[in-house]
Amino acid sequence: MTQPATPATALSAPKQTSWQKIVSWAMWDWGTQPFNTVITTFVFSVYMTSAAFGDTNFTSQALSLATMLGGLAVAVAAPVLGQTVDRNGRTVGVLRSMTWLLATISAALFFVKPDPAYLWLGLGLLAVGSVISEVAGVNYNSLLVKVAGSANVGRVSGFGWGMGYLGGIVVLLLIYFLFIQPEVGLFGVSGAEAMDIRVSMAVCGLWTLLFTIPTFVNLRDSPHPHRRPIPGIERWQGRRPELVWRWLAPVVASYGELADTIRRLWRVSTHTVYFLLASALFRDGLAGVFAFGAVIAAGTFGFTSAEVIIFGAVANIVAGVSTIAFGLLDDRIGPKRVIMVSLTTLVAMGVVIFWLHEGGKQVFWVAGLIMCLFVGPAQSASRSFLARLIPAGKSGEVFGLYATTGRVVSFLSPAFFGLAIGLGAAVTGDTNTQYWGILGVALVLLAGLVVMIPVKEHHEHTPLR
């Protein structure tokens, strides 16, 4: 009796790939990493929560609000934009436009002066940049299945994440030694009016433009000859003829298609839905570690701006090397085991930082670097786990859903971070309870860990169709 054919996955589909394409793909992570490392984590977010903009608790909670709103915007935009790219096949072209816009926003942070009147301008640009970065990441992730195969997807995914971390350390050291550490840096830049920080933002924008060039030179789109219509759009277009509704109809139809995709996944592969839920939770927790780690280092453990950058440089070396190494392990033992070990360690270290917050900077150095060992592997393994399930021709749709499910709950870490700070103030009566925020982030990570426990390994899932 003939066995039914197993649906081909995107990783098993025939493709022309090479290390040149893999490196070119990874250079996007290297080139755009300044937004995550310098802006979101170690420099600009710390700058925005400094005394120049107001009370530590107020600016920290304002940062959590801006981060939460940006995450919600991604949840709204991702399904529409992701499906559009999947239908027209112009993944690289859209990624290029998003990358240039991200570079522009990064450079525009130069205009945020150290004054409370500029707080919401800075946080607004930060939130918009996070939306652009996340939507661009959908297109970047979907290109993984074009440059990797089933036998090496773990190491390729890990290589990309590792390149990002190592790019982060290079740009951090560059701005530190050229602008921040010297009393008078390159081009006469000093700390007056926070010019050292602001010029660093312009450098980040230039860095993104330059180092993503290999990505767009060596990777090419394969656009569909005929644009595929959105399923069911005729039903919505025919209801109301107004011009505004002509613009809204594709959006409404795209959400209808998203709902159909989720229903199909639930029927065909329930454990894939469980994975999407678990990864949505723990990826938001991982984002919280990056978004608020340096803020806690400065506001709770007393790190100076220079010390935060030094820690960030060491942290990125540790994270980059560990992520590349765990990528090799991913292909050997499977991505789920990498995820479980990483999340367990991260939750434990979050609790250590909370309980030992009075132990001085050495506590954060040790516990923080241990966390950095496992943040990257969890992110990379999550991406490779899903890549192993994607059917041929569906990478944009599935990674768009991946981003959407993640951002549906993306308010959790910033919200729990801010709520935990407020709870700490109510319980202790102290004016600075910022260290309580790590408990909020750890709780989100723990929720993802718990949901991930019953999820089957990728090779035990029913193939998607």
Buried (B, 14 or more C-beta within 10 A) or exposed (E): EEEEEEEEBBBBBEBEBEEEBBBBBBBBBBBBBBBBBBBBBBBBBBBBBBEBBBEBBEBBBBBBBBBBBBBBBBBBBBBBBBBBBBBBBBBBBBBBEBBBBBBBBBBBBBEBBBEEEBBBBBBBBBBBBBBBBBBBBBBBBBBBBBBBBBEBBBBBBBBBBBBBBBBBBBBBBBBBEBBBBBEEBBEEBBBEEBBBBBBBBBBBBEBBBEBBEBBBEBBEBEEEEEEEEBEBBEEBBEEEEEEEEEEBBBBBBBBBBBEEBBEEBEEBBEBBBBBBBBBBBBBBBBBBBBBBBBBBBBBBBEBEBEBBBBBBBBBBBBBBBBBBBBBBBBBEBBBBBBBBBBBBBBBEBBBBBBEBBEBEBEBBBBBBBBBBBBBBBBBBBBBBBBBBBBBBBBBBBBBBBBBBBBBBBBBBBBBBBBBBBBBBBEEEEEEBBBBBBBBBBBBBBBBBBEBBEEBBBBEEBBBBE
